[in-house]
Amino acid sequence: MLRWTLHKKTDRNPGNSTILAKILVKELERAERGDYRHYIIPLLHTLMYTLIKAPCFSDDLYERIYDFCKKLLTLPKPYCTIGLDYAFRLKTERMAPGVLYQRMVISEQSLRSDPYPYQEKVFIFADPDLLSKAVCNALVTDTKAAQMYQSPRSCMCYVIMHAMKVALDDDCDIYNLQRILQDKPTEEIEHFFRQVVTAVECTGNEISADRSQHVERLKKVYDVVLSSSEAGDTSPEGLQDIPLPSPNISFHLWTDEDQLWKELVLFVRPLSQTCEQDCLSQELDNFEIQDIVTGCECCEQTRFSVLSTDSGIERDLPPVGEELPPHCSAEVEHSRLQRKGGIKKKASPLETMAYLQASCNGPGVKHFGKMHAKSGSNMESMSPLQRLHTARIVVLGDDRILGRLAQAFHSLRKRETRRVFLTPRLNLQFYYVPVVEGQQSTWPTEEHTMPSQIDLCEVAGYLGRADPWYENNINTLCHMIPKLATMPSSPSKHLVTNTFIIDVMSYYIRMGIQPVCFQVYSVKIFFSDTAQEPAEDVFVTELSVKVQDYNPTRDLVLARKKTMLEGPGADIAAKYRKVLLSSRGKELGVSLRSTGLVMKAIPPDEAEDLVCLNVYITEVIKTSNLSGRSFSFMTNKIRMHSIEVSSMDQKTFTLCLDKDFRRTYRNVVSVEVSPCLEPSYCLQKTRTMQFSMHGSEDVGLAKYMPKSLLLPINTFAGIIQ
């Protein structure tokens, strides 16, 4: 709330931004001298956000901030990573003032611009089964209210005014400029917008740019704008507010399993408005088998594939006089200059793997540029397409919606492995805002079952411990959003409430660029009915296994007598790969009687390894005394990479994934859990195994690809050790 209030004050009075920046720089330098590192990243994010929004900073202030960012390069991650990123931004901003603001508005609002053709969109996904109708309606209302006055015309005016103010400073009459632009038709505003963007981007992309030339270019545009209208009244004293518009946000209720993929496809390849309603479902259903370049008939021209026997080489064409009659010579000559339609060339496996490998960011990725140098292949021919689109996926809810996100991400990666489409075109970023309503649920099970209560915000708690700035800005929204949604709105406070939620999310989306990667685990489930096919699923937070009640197919009396003798639970056998202190695995096995077990993928301490399962097994211990036989319960904790659990008697299990009762499997006799492999790695591994003599060793491109599927959740700092 304090951070939001601070930035709102600078928005209302931009003249105070210089004073605020000087205070923040002084605090940063004091934190660096006193070794208070936990203050550095929050202060630096606040300072950079102020710098982007405010149009007035001196060169001396830029120099101090730039020097501080260079000092961060000597510190470990994430300080050196964030310092390097901000040092590059500051250098670009100093050479071309206003370029950071301009690029942010152009990309977030998807304004058409040839010099900077990037587009971004924010997708907020909420599960209607986890959030109440009041919360969903409030979020929809807030999203619409934040974008009510954000037309492309107004955003282009903001870009023009901001560029003129930061470049010309006191020579820019921002009051008259705003008045003139408001009276201009949209065509003229687009013309001035293109000129301003071209001038700023031209300076920002030059290696040794001359700032005086940049000012001169914008001064010419400024004089043309003012000369096209009569002079107005004298502008009031002080800086005029040039707001930073909220990102382009769309709110979605997550009701369909393929909804995330469909929305991403429509973002990268939007349909025309005239045929969107008629062709949407057909386009998406047939997308798997259609050619990428072929759309619906009413959207674009139909393309017929023609099988061509032409090799594509001109010298392979038959001589005119030998095989063709004379009257065809004109057609042959025409064919030499114009190619016939043919089947679209399918990408080679190496190009496909390059696309897929380029999409995997995070731990485990190995750079394979040296491999290209050894093979002598052309890097330009194998480089992925330029990613002009960025999709920022924000999920609202608890750990259960992260389980759905892991499912959707795994499905998307498998789909991209079969047919690459989104990977070379789209940059995908994930964000998580915890929202919990009411009290946390408890397991509807009997006594002695682990655990007795569900912690629905394990991931949020882990991210808050790893990144204190995430804890202060995002985890505080966990119970605040439901309260604001149910709070009766007044005419004076309703707008402030809406602005606060959207502003905090916008700040998180813009400044949260350091991912924390969570291991996704794959599960293979075998059922008591041998005719039923084994099920495969994934989870990212927790898997619970509980022994079911008596088997109804057997004699109930005999089953009860057996339970009284052997105790509750069932005899299970577990084979697992234990994690040792040396991070190596050791194959072990154990047989015991247990009432159930819980596998947790989120460690209780942020210093522990994320690629590890903490398995809690509730063991039944038999004891004999004078009063007869009794039973006690003991919980054993084992750290492991993978595990196989099976029932040794006739009892079956109930299995629940990611604390979501909707993802429950019954009548389970065996379950196998292991780190989920990246689908592109599996495909490349299968291809190389067919021709390799090295057995299970990774050879070729598979050696340089990430093996595990990781779910990256963006935070402000990543993991601070």
Salt bridges, closest charged atoms under 4 A:
ASP11 OD2 - LYS53 NZ 3.16
GLU27 OE1 - ARG30 NH2 2.94
GLU29 OE1 - ARG64 NH2 3.14
ASP35 OD1 - ARG37 NE 3.27
ASP59 OD1 - ARG211 NH1 3.06
GLU63 OE1 - ARG94 NH1 2.36
ASP67 OD1 - LYS70 NZ 3.83
ASP85 OD2 - ARG89 NH2 3.24
GLU108 OE1 - ARG510 NH2 2.83
GLU120 OE1 - ARG392 NE 3.21
ASP127 OD2 - ARG404 NH1 3.15
ASP127 OD2 - ARG662 NH2 2.86
ASP129 OD2 - ARG662 NH1 2.88
GLU188 OE1 - LYS184 NZ 3.38
GLU201 OE2 - ARG103 NE 3.03
GLU206 OE2 - ARG217 NH2 3.70
ASP223 OD1 - LYS219 NZ 2.91
ASP256 OD2 - LYS262 NZ 3.19
ASP258 OD1 - ARG415 NH2 3.34
GLU263 OE2 - HIS252 ND1 3.76
GLU283 OE2 - ARG269 NH1 2.63
GLU288 OE2 - ARG415 NH1 2.85
ASP291 OD1 - LYS344 NZ 3.88
GLU300 OE2 - ARG269 NH2 3.69
ASP310 OD2 - ARG339 NH2 2.98
GLU314 OE2 - ARG336 NH1 3.58
GLU333 OE1 - ARG336 NE 3.96
ASP398 OD2 - ARG400 NH2 2.74
ASP399 OD2 - LYS659 NZ 2.61
GLU458 OE1 - LYS600 NZ 3.30
GLU458 OE1 - LYS659 NZ 2.63
ASP503 OD2 - LYS8 NZ 2.98
ASP537 OD1 - ARG663 NH2 3.19
GLU542 OE1 - LYS600 NZ 2.51
GLU566 OE1 - ARG593 NH1 3.32
ASP571 OD1 - ARG593 NH1 3.11
GLU587 OE2 - ARG577 NH1 3.17
GLU606 OE1 - ARG465 NE 3.60
GLU644 OE1 - LYS575 NZ 3.92
ASP658 OD2 - ARG663 NH1 2.91
ASP660 OD2 - ARG662 NH2 2.85
GLU678 OE2 - ARG413 NH2 2.78
ASP698 OD1 - LYS685 NZ 2.69
ASP698 OD2 - LYS707 NZ 3.03
